[in-house]
Amino acid sequence: MVERAIGDYARAPAGYAADFGVSSDGCTLLVEVKDGYALGSYGLQHNLYAQLLSARLAELVGVPDELATLGVR
């Protein structure tokens, strides 16, 4: 269900987080989706967090992603 939901998010931004949960009857539910610019790192490796922020900010302001341009991925 999670993979299908992410795959169906056709207009997903370059960086985002999707929170899922499992109900008491075993159903997987999408709880919320947050834009990448509004995320904290929550323990994510610093380099991965920087890549997420860089990709999303570049997308928002319409400039090339400098980290991607440098081959950082």
MODELLER restraints for C-alpha pairs under 7 A, 6 or more apart:
rsr = mdl.restraints
at = mdl.atoms
rsr.add(forms.Gaussian(group=physical.xy_distance, feature=features.Distance(at['CA:1:A'], at['CA:28:A']), mean=6.90, stdev=0.5))
rsr.add(forms.Gaussian(group=physical.xy_distance, feature=features.Distance(at['CA:13:A'], at['CA:56:A']), mean=6.83, stdev=0.5))
rsr.add(forms.Gaussian(group=physical.xy_distance, feature=features.Distance(at['CA:14:A'], at['CA:55:A']), mean=5.74, stdev=0.5))
rsr.add(forms.Gaussian(group=physical.xy_distance, feature=features.Distance(at['CA:14:A'], at['CA:56:A']), mean=5.03, stdev=0.5))
rsr.add(forms.Gaussian(group=physical.xy_distance, feature=features.Distance(at['CA:14:A'], at['CA:59:A']), mean=6.83, stdev=0.5))
rsr.add(forms.Gaussian(group=physical.xy_distance, feature=features.Distance(at['CA:15:A'], at['CA:35:A']), mean=6.59, stdev=0.5))
rsr.add(forms.Gaussian(group=physical.xy_distance, feature=features.Distance(at['CA:15:A'], at['CA:36:A']), mean=4.42, stdev=0.5))
rsr.add(forms.Gaussian(group=physical.xy_distance, feature=features.Distance(at['CA:15:A'], at['CA:52:A']), mean=5.25, stdev=0.5))
rsr.add(forms.Gaussian(group=physical.xy_distance, feature=features.Distance(at['CA:15:A'], at['CA:53:A']), mean=6.85, stdev=0.5))
rsr.add(forms.Gaussian(group=physical.xy_distance, feature=features.Distance(at['CA:15:A'], at['CA:55:A']), mean=6.49, stdev=0.5))
rsr.add(forms.Gaussian(group=physical.xy_distance, feature=features.Distance(at['CA:15:A'], at['CA:56:A']), mean=5.09, stdev=0.5))
rsr.add(forms.Gaussian(group=physical.xy_distance, feature=features.Distance(at['CA:16:A'], at['CA:34:A']), mean=5.60, stdev=0.5))
rsr.add(forms.Gaussian(group=physical.xy_distance, feature=features.Distance(at['CA:16:A'], at['CA:35:A']), mean=4.58, stdev=0.5))
rsr.add(forms.Gaussian(group=physical.xy_distance, feature=features.Distance(at['CA:16:A'], at['CA:36:A']), mean=4.07, stdev=0.5))
rsr.add(forms.Gaussian(group=physical.xy_distance, feature=features.Distance(at['CA:17:A'], at['CA:33:A']), mean=5.65, stdev=0.5))
rsr.add(forms.Gaussian(group=physical.xy_distance, feature=features.Distance(at['CA:17:A'], at['CA:34:A']), mean=5.26, stdev=0.5))
rsr.add(forms.Gaussian(group=physical.xy_distance, feature=features.Distance(at['CA:17:A'], at['CA:35:A']), mean=6.67, stdev=0.5))
rsr.add(forms.Gaussian(group=physical.xy_distance, feature=features.Distance(at['CA:17:A'], at['CA:36:A']), mean=6.64, stdev=0.5))
rsr.add(forms.Gaussian(group=physical.xy_distance, feature=features.Distance(at['CA:18:A'], at['CA:32:A']), mean=5.89, stdev=0.5))
rsr.add(forms.Gaussian(group=physical.xy_distance, feature=features.Distance(at['CA:18:A'], at['CA:33:A']), mean=4.39, stdev=0.5))
rsr.add(forms.Gaussian(group=physical.xy_distance, feature=features.Distance(at['CA:18:A'], at['CA:34:A']), mean=6.50, stdev=0.5))
rsr.add(forms.Gaussian(group=physical.xy_distance, feature=features.Distance(at['CA:19:A'], at['CA:30:A']), mean=6.16, stdev=0.5))
rsr.add(forms.Gaussian(group=physical.xy_distance, feature=features.Distance(at['CA:19:A'], at['CA:31:A']), mean=5.39, stdev=0.5))
rsr.add(forms.Gaussian(group=physical.xy_distance, feature=features.Distance(at['CA:19:A'], at['CA:32:A']), mean=5.36, stdev=0.5))
rsr.add(forms.Gaussian(group=physical.xy_distance, feature=features.Distance(at['CA:19:A'], at['CA:33:A']), mean=6.31, stdev=0.5))
rsr.add(forms.Gaussian(group=physical.xy_distance, feature=features.Distance(at['CA:20:A'], at['CA:28:A']), mean=6.79, stdev=0.5))
rsr.add(forms.Gaussian(group=physical.xy_distance, feature=features.Distance(at['CA:20:A'], at['CA:29:A']), mean=5.51, stdev=0.5))
rsr.add(forms.Gaussian(group=physical.xy_distance, feature=features.Distance(at['CA:20:A'], at['CA:30:A']), mean=4.53, stdev=0.5))
rsr.add(forms.Gaussian(group=physical.xy_distance, feature=features.Distance(at['CA:20:A'], at['CA:31:A']), mean=5.25, stdev=0.5))
rsr.add(forms.Gaussian(group=physical.xy_distance, feature=features.Distance(at['CA:21:A'], at['CA:28:A']), mean=5.72, stdev=0.5))
rsr.add(forms.Gaussian(group=physical.xy_distance, feature=features.Distance(at['CA:21:A'], at['CA:29:A']), mean=5.31, stdev=0.5))
rsr.add(forms.Gaussian(group=physical.xy_distance, feature=features.Distance(at['CA:21:A'], at['CA:30:A']), mean=6.58, stdev=0.5))
rsr.add(forms.Gaussian(group=physical.xy_distance, feature=features.Distance(at['CA:21:A'], at['CA:31:A']), mean=6.57, stdev=0.5))
rsr.add(forms.Gaussian(group=physical.xy_distance, feature=features.Distance(at['CA:22:A'], at['CA:28:A']), mean=4.48, stdev=0.5))
rsr.add(forms.Gaussian(group=physical.xy_distance, feature=features.Distance(at['CA:22:A'], at['CA:29:A']), mean=6.03, stdev=0.5))
rsr.add(forms.Gaussian(group=physical.xy_distance, feature=features.Distance(at['CA:36:A'], at['CA:52:A']), mean=6.76, stdev=0.5))
rsr.add(forms.Gaussian(group=physical.xy_distance, feature=features.Distance(at['CA:36:A'], at['CA:53:A']), mean=6.32, stdev=0.5))
rsr.add(forms.Gaussian(group=physical.xy_distance, feature=features.Distance(at['CA:36:A'], at['CA:56:A']), mean=6.11, stdev=0.5))
rsr.add(forms.Gaussian(group=physical.xy_distance, feature=features.Distance(at['CA:37:A'], at['CA:53:A']), mean=6.07, stdev=0.5))
rsr.add(forms.Gaussian(group=physical.xy_distance, feature=features.Distance(at['CA:37:A'], at['CA:56:A']), mean=6.48, stdev=0.5))
rsr.add(forms.Gaussian(group=physical.xy_distance, feature=features.Distance(at['CA:37:A'], at['CA:57:A']), mean=6.82, stdev=0.5))
rsr.add(forms.Gaussian(group=physical.xy_distance, feature=features.Distance(at['CA:41:A'], at['CA:49:A']), mean=6.05, stdev=0.5))
rsr.add(forms.Gaussian(group=physical.xy_distance, feature=features.Distance(at['CA:51:A'], at['CA:67:A']), mean=6.67, stdev=0.5))
rsr.add(forms.Gaussian(group=physical.xy_distance, feature=features.Distance(at['CA:54:A'], at['CA:65:A']), mean=6.15, stdev=0.5))
rsr.add(forms.Gaussian(group=physical.xy_distance, feature=features.Distance(at['CA:54:A'], at['CA:67:A']), mean=6.79, stdev=0.5))
rsr.add(forms.Gaussian(group=physical.xy_distance, feature=features.Distance(at['CA:55:A'], at['CA:65:A']), mean=5.46, stdev=0.5))
rsr.add(forms.Gaussian(group=physical.xy_distance, feature=features.Distance(at['CA:58:A'], at['CA:64:A']), mean=5.82, stdev=0.5))
rsr.add(forms.Gaussian(group=physical.xy_distance, feature=features.Distance(at['CA:58:A'], at['CA:65:A']), mean=5.09, stdev=0.5))
